[in-house]
Amino acid sequence: MKKHFYDVAIIGAGTAGLTAYSAVKRAGKNAVLIEADQYGTLCARVGCMPSKLLIHAASVAETIGKADVFGIRVPDGVEIDAPAVFGRVRKERDRFVNATIRQTEEIPQEFRMFGHASFVDSDTLKVETADGDVIIKANAFVVATGSSSRIPEEVKNVADRFVLSDDVFEFNEIPKTLAILGPGIIGLELGQALQRLGSKVTFFSPFGEIGAVSDPVIQKNVREVFSKTMDFHLNCQKIETNPAPSNQVEMSWITENGESHTEVFEKLLVTTGRTPNVNNIGFEKAGLKLGRHGVPEFNNLTMRCGDSKIFIAGDVTNDLPLLHVAADDGTIAGTNAANFPDVQEHERSTPLALAFTEPQMAIVGPRFVDYDENDIEIGEVSYDNQGRATMLAQNQGVVRLYGCRKTGRFLGAEMFAPGVEHTSHLMAWAVQGQNTVDELLERPFYHPVLEEGIRTALRRLSNALKKKK
């Protein structure tokens, strides 16, 4: 059995693993990158990139479809060429994936390995490769094995019929009717895109929330806006699935009022979250204390698992499954693994999460439910009549900004409005810069722009804070 020693051994060659590898190299140490499946990050293959390609195609269709709002006539209407739509998605996706693969393959062969890695003990990995088992010892380890789609019990009867978000990009036709189990960010993004391309979309959930926003005012507005074009069955007491003719799926559910319903759908898309890839890694053999979903307990500022020489990074942490978070995790874990046992805490960037629906959604800083409402004031603005949004015929949504009563500092926001992929960044930078609300009002605001809506909310937040002094 072959044996090797490295300064750092990294399990997983996704975003977190690659950034961890780069951090180790910057520290002047060597590392081996171990991948069990295939190169190419989750983002490039089945996540951020193909989903945004599909969303933009749907946005173009929506814009053309309402061209008459601007006095522009499209006599023959919008014709969706589904094979061409999905063909472009796959073509561009493959280009992104190939770029990532090339980046990974630039790593010298002696520092790359294909195979399943698991801990033998706290100092040793066994890697099962096509050429036999390999033993790896290292000064420190980084686990960046990612996550997989969670499959709920409700769909076990149609295991051969439902699709996951990964599968959507392999479509060649738009399903006439689509049931989606799980109205989270992924479900909403893909569901709205497919609805705009011609599908009748219906969501099901045992819970009452849509998306990730927790502010009740915004949550109410989200439901009102999306319910205009898609159906939502929330707070279902019971959801069941059964096979139907022509490879379709029968959905049965009991409403929160106790009413029973059944409907047949051409396709069922399951977007009920993701689960960390922790099975068969051997954390227990490494002596780690495991928490929820079998993830080792770790320090978010060091990414170190307990007092071990093992670090964790990316989606496998079961924290925030976002590319920029995975990259930050990888940098911290890789740096500390390279310098082990000199482990240092690193400052984390302001939390920022986005949903590329229309209107877009964003959470900056803590979620609303994480605040003590006695400590904050709120500045709110509706985009129903906002100038620039009205020009664009995108005038819907609401933004709520949060400020600290004691210090006047700007703390964060929950947003559901046009263009928040941009305005949320400004808000995140303001939080990280520890700006006060009044300092933000001294910044320039051009006219006419969507950011003027943010200025209105800041003015209202400033007034609310002054009233409490």
C-alpha positions as a printed NumPy array, in Angstrom:
array([[  0.   ,   0.   ,   0.   ],
       [  1.404,   3.371,  -1.052],
       [  2.046,   5.975,   1.636],
       [  2.504,   9.749,   1.244],
       [  3.047,  12.727,   3.523],
       [  1.924,  16.304,   2.829],
       [  1.78 ,  19.483,   4.823],
       [ -1.991,  19.636,   4.179],
       [ -4.447,  17.116,   2.723],
       [ -7.638,  18.62 ,   1.259],
       [-10.721,  16.466,   0.626],
       [-12.889,  17.958,  -2.105],
       [-11.963,  19.982,  -5.191],
       [-14.897,  22.391,  -5.283],
       [-14.798,  26.11 ,  -4.548],
       [-13.818,  25.674,  -0.888],
       [-11.208,  23.021,  -1.646],
       [ -9.618,  25.013,  -4.456],
       [ -9.402,  28.194,  -2.388],
       [ -7.974,  26.194,   0.518],
       [ -5.326,  24.772,  -1.834],
       [ -4.426,  28.29 ,  -3.032],
       [ -4.131,  29.492,   0.575],
       [ -1.796,  26.629,   1.443],
       [  0.404,  27.385,  -1.568],
       [  0.536,  31.098,  -0.66 ],
       [  1.776,  30.053,   2.765],
       [  4.67 ,  28.216,   1.091],
       [  3.474,  24.71 ,   1.99 ],
       [  2.477,  21.714,  -0.119],
       [ -0.962,  20.145,  -0.298],
       [ -2.735,  17.251,  -1.987],
       [ -6.207,  17.816,  -3.432],
       [ -8.391,  14.689,  -3.262],
       [-11.592,  14.448,  -5.314],
       [-13.98 ,  11.486,  -5.279],
       [-16.24 ,  12.472,  -8.176],
       [-15.291,  14.991, -10.876],
       [-13.618,  18.36 , -11.236],
       [-15.74 ,  21.44 , -11.804],
       [-17.479,  23.246,  -8.968],
       [-21.121,  22.852,  -7.948],
       [-21.652,  26.499,  -8.892],
       [-20.437,  25.975, -12.432],
       [-22.036,  22.573, -13.043],
       [-25.533,  22.766, -11.538],
       [-25.717,  25.898,  -9.402],
       [-25.178,  29.607,  -9.838],
       [-24.113,  29.716, -13.477],
       [-26.638,  27.509, -15.321],
       [-29.497,  28.749, -13.16 ],
       [-28.723,  32.384, -13.981],
       [-28.467,  31.508, -17.683],
       [-31.972,  30.04 , -17.535],
       [-33.299,  32.918, -15.434],
       [-32.   ,  35.499, -17.896],
       [-33.577,  33.693, -20.841],
       [-36.885,  33.761, -18.968],
       [-36.402,  37.446, -18.139],
       [-35.918,  38.254, -21.822],
       [-39.133,  36.397, -22.645],
       [-40.973,  38.311, -19.912],
       [-39.644,  41.66 , -21.161],
       [-40.712,  40.951, -24.727],
       [-44.08 ,  39.722, -23.505],
       [-44.876,  43.028, -21.84 ],
       [-43.334,  45.231, -24.538],
       [-46.743,  46.812, -25.18 ],
       [-46.392,  48.574, -21.811],
       [-43.758,  50.713, -23.536],
       [-45.798,  51.17 , -26.73 ],
       [-43.835,  48.51 , -28.6  ],
       [-45.857,  45.926, -30.501],
       [-44.719,  42.346, -31.002],
       [-47.416,  41.14 , -33.461],
       [-46.746,  37.41 , -33.268],
       [-46.088,  37.325, -29.527],
       [-43.267,  35.417, -27.828],
       [-42.29 ,  32.034, -29.201],
       [-40.216,  29.904, -26.848],
       [-37.764,  27.58 , -28.612],
       [-37.138,  25.321, -25.63 ],
       [-34.344,  23.212, -27.208],
       [-32.518,  26.433, -28.111],
       [-33.031,  27.908, -24.624],
       [-31.674,  24.84 , -22.84 ],
       [-29.03 ,  24.306, -25.513],
       [-27.531,  27.709, -24.752],
       [-27.747,  27.029, -21.01 ],
       [-25.761,  23.824, -21.429],
       [-23.282,  25.327, -23.883],
       [-22.379,  28.236, -21.619],
       [-22.485,  26.029, -18.524],
       [-19.977,  23.652, -20.105],
       [-17.727,  26.588, -20.917],
       [-17.72 ,  27.644, -17.261],
       [-17.158,  24.063, -16.104],
       [-14.287,  23.52 , -18.524],
       [-12.594,  26.689, -17.308],
       [-12.773,  25.368, -13.742],
       [-11.482,  21.967, -14.823],
       [ -8.526,  23.567, -16.616],
       [ -7.748,  25.59 , -13.496],
       [ -7.758,  22.424, -11.39 ],
       [ -5.679,  20.44 , -13.861],
       [ -2.99 ,  23.112, -13.747],
       [ -2.169,  21.736, -10.3  ],
       [  0.766,  19.33 , -10.72 ],
       [ -0.305,  15.694, -10.958],
       [  1.616,  14.703,  -7.841],
       [ -0.609,  17.035,  -5.817],
       [ -3.921,  15.748,  -7.214],
       [ -5.657,  12.45 ,  -6.502],
       [ -8.951,  10.805,  -7.53 ],
       [-10.58 ,   8.571,  -4.949],
       [-12.746,   8.374,  -1.847],
       [-10.937,   9.616,   1.265],
       [-11.808,   8.695,   4.84 ],
       [-10.072,   9.105,   8.173],
       [ -8.323,   6.101,   9.668],
       [ -7.453,   8.18 ,  12.722],
       [ -6.835,  11.851,  13.502],
       [ -3.508,  11.802,  11.612],
       [ -4.26 ,   9.514,   8.693],
       [ -6.452,   9.247,   5.585],
       [ -7.111,   6.2  ,   3.448],
       [ -7.876,   7.039,  -0.183],
       [ -9.539,   4.355,  -2.289],
       [ -8.291,   4.928,  -5.839],
       [ -8.655,   2.986,  -9.086],
       [ -5.087,   1.758,  -8.608],
       [ -5.571,   0.627,  -5.018],
       [ -5.655,   2.157,  -1.573],
       [ -3.299,   4.967,  -0.633],
       [ -2.407,   6.069,   2.9  ],
       [ -1.935,   9.802,   3.415],
       [ -0.507,  11.452,   6.499],
       [ -0.463,  15.22 ,   6.869],
       [  0.309,  17.951,   9.324],
       [ -3.312,  19.149,   8.94 ],
       [ -6.464,  18.374,   6.942],
       [ -9.238,  20.365,   5.26 ],
       [-12.613,  18.726,   4.619],
       [-14.509,  20.451,   1.794],
       [-16.778,  17.708,   0.496],
       [-19.77 ,  19.92 ,  -0.345],
       [-23.447,  18.976,  -0.193],
       [-26.137,  17.099,  -2.087],
       [-29.832,  17.639,  -2.713],
       [-31.992,  16.457,   0.175],
       [-34.624,  13.894,  -0.81 ],
       [-37.683,  14.033,   1.494],
       [-39.854,  11.059,   2.421],
       [-42.839,  12.604,   0.636],
       [-41.441,  11.676,  -2.795],
       [-40.343,   8.092,  -2.147],
       [-43.342,   6.763,  -4.128],
       [-42.162,   8.556,  -7.278],
       [-38.422,   8.068,  -6.956],
       [-38.154,   7.309, -10.677],
       [-40.14 ,  10.39 , -11.735],
       [-39.227,  13.494,  -9.773],
       [-36.387,  15.777, -10.846],
       [-33.869,  17.77 ,  -8.837],
       [-32.551,  21.234,  -9.617],
       [-29.501,  19.6  , -11.235],
       [-31.792,  17.902, -13.771],
       [-33.626,  21.025, -14.934],
       [-30.705,  22.109, -17.098],
       [-30.988,  18.876, -19.087],
       [-34.566,  19.667, -20.148],
       [-35.373,  20.113, -23.831],
       [-39.017,  20.989, -23.333],
       [-40.915,  23.201, -20.923],
       [-43.306,  21.107, -18.798],
       [-46.904,  22.264, -19.244],
       [-47.557,  21.803, -15.531],
       [-44.892,  21.75 , -12.834],
       [-45.221,  20.975,  -9.135],
       [-42.385,  22.205,  -6.933],
       [-41.881,  20.8  ,  -3.455],
       [-40.051,  23.53 ,  -1.521],
       [-40.504,  27.304,  -2.097],
       [-36.971,  28.198,  -1.027],
       [-34.536,  30.269,  -3.052],
       [-33.658,  27.535,  -5.562],
       [-37.285,  26.533,  -6.053],
       [-38.404,  30.131,  -6.513],
       [-35.647,  31.001,  -8.98 ],
       [-36.209,  27.961, -11.18 ],
       [-39.983,  27.996, -10.731],
       [-40.394,  31.608, -11.826],
       [-38.034,  31.066, -14.76 ],
       [-39.995,  28.052, -16.001],
       [-43.3  ,  29.874, -15.441],
       [-42.087,  32.736, -17.617],
       [-41.095,  30.24 , -20.284],
       [-44.601,  28.783, -20.351],
       [-45.068,  26.338, -17.476],
       [-47.959,  26.471, -15.004],
       [-46.134,  26.31 , -11.665],
       [-47.543,  25.218,  -8.307],
       [-45.575,  25.164,  -5.043],
       [-46.147,  22.876,  -2.056],
       [-44.734,  23.17 ,   1.456],
       [-45.541,  22.082,   5.016],
       [-44.223,  25.488,   6.105],
       [-45.61 ,  28.987,   5.68 ],
       [-42.611,  30.924,   4.355],
       [-41.595,  31.732,   0.794],
       [-37.89 ,  32.268,   0.224],
       [-35.479,  33.1  ,   3.031],
       [-36.718,  36.545,   4.131],
       [-38.019,  36.588,   7.698],
       [-39.407,  40.131,   8.017],
       [-43.207,  39.64 ,   8.137],
       [-43.88 ,  42.768,   6.077],
       [-41.606,  41.587,   3.292],
       [-42.775,  37.983,   3.55 ],
       [-46.376,  39.175,   3.053],
       [-45.388,  41.227,   0.016],
       [-43.42 ,  38.317,  -1.469],
       [-46.476,  36.098,  -1.224],
       [-48.763,  38.737,  -2.753],
       [-46.46 ,  39.388,  -5.715],
       [-45.545,  35.8  ,  -6.575],
       [-49.123,  34.568,  -6.134],
       [-50.126,  36.682,  -9.142],
       [-48.311,  34.302, -11.487],
       [-47.769,  31.069,  -9.517],
       [-49.864,  28.971,  -7.127],
       [-48.775,  28.302,  -3.543],
       [-50.08 ,  25.649,  -1.173],
       [-48.346,  26.46 ,   2.116],
       [-48.752,  25.066,   5.631],
       [-49.933,  21.769,   4.173],
       [-50.831,  19.276,   6.876],
       [-49.928,  16.358,   4.635],
       [-48.308,  15.987,   1.208],
       [-48.263,  12.717,  -0.725],
       [-47.041,  11.738,  -4.187],
       [-48.081,   8.864,  -6.417],
       [-47.392,   7.764,  -9.995],
       [-49.873,   8.937, -12.632],
       [-50.307,   7.903, -16.302],
       [-47.804,   9.075, -18.94 ],
       [-44.981,   9.256, -16.38 ],
       [-46.718,  12.121, -14.584],
       [-46.996,  12.653, -10.825],
       [-50.123,  12.897,  -8.706],
       [-49.875,  15.317,  -5.798],
       [-52.268,  14.936,  -2.866],
       [-52.342,  17.408,  -0.006],
       [-54.384,  18.532,   2.967],
       [-54.589,  22.294,   3.445],
       [-54.097,  24.068,   6.751],
       [-57.901,  24.224,   6.916],
       [-58.2  ,  20.448,   6.62 ],
       [-59.38 ,  20.316,   2.991],
       [-58.135,  17.439,   0.821],
       [-57.011,  17.998,  -2.774],
       [-55.462,  15.965,  -5.591],
       [-53.933,  17.156,  -8.854],
       [-51.767,  15.611, -11.578],
       [-48.626,  17.349, -12.852],
       [-46.395,  16.654, -15.814],
       [-43.249,  17.14 , -13.704],
       [-42.338,  17.295, -10.02 ],
       [-39.275,  19.334,  -9.042],
       [-37.884,  18.714,  -5.539],
       [-36.038,  21.671,  -3.987],
       [-36.187,  20.925,  -0.273],
       [-32.681,  22.019,   0.583],
       [-29.309,  20.34 ,   0.666],
       [-27.58 ,  17.985,   3.043],
       [-23.832,  17.982,   3.846],
       [-21.688,  15.231,   2.321],
       [-20.386,  13.721,   5.553],
       [-21.174,  10.025,   5.139],
       [-18.244,   7.617,   5.165],
       [-15.638,  10.303,   5.903],
       [-14.799,   8.676,   9.237],
       [-15.094,  11.724,  11.48 ],
       [-15.763,   9.421,  14.424],
       [-12.433,   7.636,  13.832],
       [-10.733,  11.04 ,  13.94 ],
       [-12.228,  11.612,  17.39 ],
       [-14.371,  14.599,  16.388],
       [-17.497,  15.636,  18.248],
       [-20.377,  15.662,  15.793],
       [-23.289,  18.057,  15.777],
       [-26.407,  18.431,  13.621],
       [-26.526,  16.282,  10.455],
       [-23.232,  14.627,  11.405],
       [-21.181,  17.792,  10.855],
       [-18.256,  18.202,  13.28 ],
       [-18.476,  21.074,  15.728],
       [-16.202,  23.873,  14.51 ],
       [-15.174,  27.481,  15.13 ],
       [-16.544,  29.726,  12.355],
       [-13.631,  32.17 ,  12.788],
       [-10.912,  29.518,  12.382],
       [-12.841,  26.673,  10.656],
       [-11.093,  24.303,  13.062],
       [-12.989,  21.244,  14.282],
       [-12.682,  21.22 ,  18.072],
       [ -9.028,  21.139,  19.103],
       [ -8.02 ,  18.832,  16.247],
       [ -5.796,  19.345,  13.206],
       [ -8.882,  19.016,  10.982],
       [-10.52 ,  22.052,   9.375],
       [-13.818,  22.241,   7.499],
       [-14.973,  24.555,   4.697],
       [-17.796,  25.206,   2.252],
       [-21.249,  23.657,   1.931],
       [-20.296,  20.669,   4.077],
       [-20.454,  23.   ,   7.106],
       [-24.26 ,  23.064,   6.646],
       [-24.183,  26.815,   7.23 ],
       [-24.613,  29.154,   4.237],
       [-24.42 ,  27.295,   0.893],
       [-23.108,  30.306,  -1.036],
       [-20.047,  30.471,  -3.274],
       [-18.5  ,  33.554,  -1.681],
       [-18.943,  32.001,   1.778],
       [-17.344,  28.749,   0.588],
       [-14.413,  30.723,  -0.805],
       [-13.98 ,  32.62 ,   2.475],
       [-14.203,  29.343,   4.41 ],
       [-11.573,  27.781,   2.176],
       [ -9.176,  30.689,   2.58 ],
       [ -9.49 ,  30.618,   6.379],
       [ -9.266,  26.823,   6.625],
       [ -6.363,  26.587,   4.181],
       [ -4.394,  29.365,   5.873],
       [ -4.814,  27.869,   9.336],
       [ -4.102,  24.335,   8.108],
       [ -0.884,  25.539,   6.451],
       [  0.239,  27.281,   9.618],
       [ -0.945,  24.611,  12.051],
       [ -0.608,  24.587,  15.041],
       [ -0.592,  28.399,  14.813],
       [ -4.337,  28.824,  14.357],
       [ -5.677,  32.373,  14.086],
       [ -9.207,  33.774,  14.094],
       [-10.206,  35.66 ,  10.931],
       [-12.766,  38.419,  10.564],
       [-15.8  ,  37.286,   8.596],
       [-17.416,  39.494,   5.97 ],
       [-20.945,  40.799,   6.435],
       [-23.532,  38.105,   5.635],
       [-25.109,  38.658,   2.216],
       [-27.6  ,  36.366,   0.49 ],
       [-29.449,  36.933,  -2.802],
       [-32.274,  35.352,  -4.776],
       [-32.388,  36.138,  -8.503],
       [-36.143,  36.221,  -8.764],
       [-38.061,  39.252, -10.024],
       [-38.277,  41.255,  -7.888],
       [-34.979,  40.115,  -6.465],
       [-34.582,  39.253,  -2.786],
       [-31.663,  39.954,  -0.476],
       [-30.7  ,  39.648,   3.173],
       [-27.878,  41.857,   4.431],
       [-26.462,  41.22 ,   7.896],
       [-28.558,  39.259,  10.411],
       [-32.055,  38.164,   9.41 ],
       [-34.914,  40.17 ,  10.918],
       [-35.818,  37.304,  13.29 ],
       [-32.304,  37.419,  14.754],
       [-32.71 ,  40.978,  16.086],
       [-34.167,  41.971,  19.425],
       [-36.934,  44.282,  18.221],
       [-36.395,  46.483,  21.294],
       [-32.893,  47.316,  20.014],
       [-33.715,  48.42 ,  16.473],
       [-35.702,  50.892,  14.424],
       [-36.914,  50.255,  10.887],
       [-36.957,  52.362,   7.734],
       [-39.3  ,  51.054,   5.05 ],
       [-39.872,  51.931,   1.412],
       [-42.283,  50.532,  -1.157],
       [-41.16 ,  50.293,  -4.77 ],
       [-44.717,  50.375,  -6.11 ],
       [-44.292,  54.014,  -7.116],
       [-40.516,  54.406,  -7.092],
       [-39.469,  56.545, -10.048],
       [-36.805,  54.448, -11.76 ],
       [-38.674,  51.195, -11.049],
       [-41.79 ,  52.66 , -12.674],
       [-39.796,  53.636, -15.775],
       [-38.636,  50.029, -16.039],
       [-42.16 ,  48.661, -15.399],
       [-40.652,  46.788, -12.446],
       [-42.394,  48.836,  -9.764],
       [-43.198,  46.319,  -7.047],
       [-41.608,  45.167,  -3.822],
       [-40.569,  46.565,  -0.459],
       [-37.296,  47.166,   1.399],
       [-36.827,  47.348,   5.181],
       [-33.617,  48.74 ,   6.707],
       [-32.579,  48.209,  10.343],
       [-30.675,  50.615,  12.594],
       [-29.367,  50.421,  16.172],
       [-31.313,  52.592,  18.615],
       [-28.314,  53.187,  20.874],
       [-25.6  ,  53.988,  18.355],
       [-27.434,  55.007,  15.181],
       [-25.411,  52.45 ,  13.261],
       [-26.825,  50.82 ,  10.175],
       [-27.229,  47.097,  10.937],
       [-28.678,  45.44 ,   7.871],
       [-31.673,  44.927,   5.617],
       [-34.17 ,  42.554,   4.136],
       [-35.033,  43.468,   0.56 ],
       [-37.563,  42.492,  -2.102],
       [-37.262,  44.936,  -4.966],
       [-35.773,  45.464,  -8.436],
       [-31.99 ,  45.629,  -8.685],
       [-31.201,  44.511,  -5.14 ],
       [-28.314,  42.38 ,  -6.443],
       [-26.597,  45.775,  -6.667],
       [-28.143,  47.824,  -3.848],
       [-27.648,  44.982,  -1.357],
       [-23.897,  45.16 ,  -1.965],
       [-23.904,  48.838,  -1.015],
       [-25.81 ,  47.954,   2.139],
       [-23.384,  45.136,   3.003],
       [-20.399,  47.446,   2.557],
       [-22.085,  49.987,   4.845],
       [-22.625,  47.357,   7.55 ],
       [-19.047,  46.134,   7.319],
       [-17.798,  49.727,   7.379],
       [-19.78 ,  50.306,  10.606],
       [-21.435,  53.384,   9.114],
       [-24.204,  55.219,  10.891],
       [-27.482,  55.845,   9.104],
       [-26.785,  59.581,   8.939],
       [-23.339,  58.952,   7.437],
       [-24.989,  56.982,   4.641],
       [-27.36 ,  59.869,   3.943],
       [-24.321,  62.073,   3.311],
       [-23.313,  59.827,   0.391],
       [-24.233,  60.848,  -3.19 ],
       [-27.443,  59.53 ,  -4.762],
       [-27.853,  60.081,  -8.48 ],
       [-31.216,  60.749, -10.15 ],
       [-33.157,  58.88 , -11.401],
       [-31.877,  55.535, -10.05 ],
       [-33.184,  52.629,  -8.004],
       [-30.848,  53.653,  -5.177],
       [-33.095,  56.638,  -4.477],
       [-35.502,  54.158,  -2.935],
       [-32.769,  53.195,  -0.481],
       [-32.265,  56.876,   0.358],
       [-35.966,  57.2  ,   1.172],
       [-35.764,  54.206,   3.517],
       [-32.607,  55.632,   5.137],
       [-34.348,  58.976,   5.736],
       [-37.259,  57.226,   7.405],
       [-34.883,  55.108,   9.466],
       [-32.963,  58.219,  10.536],
       [-36.182,  59.93 ,  11.628],
       [-37.277,  56.868,  13.572],
       [-33.915,  56.702,  15.368],
       [-34.041,  60.399,  16.281],
       [-37.505,  60.024,  17.773],
       [-36.191,  57.397,  20.184],
       [-33.39 ,  59.571,  21.544]])
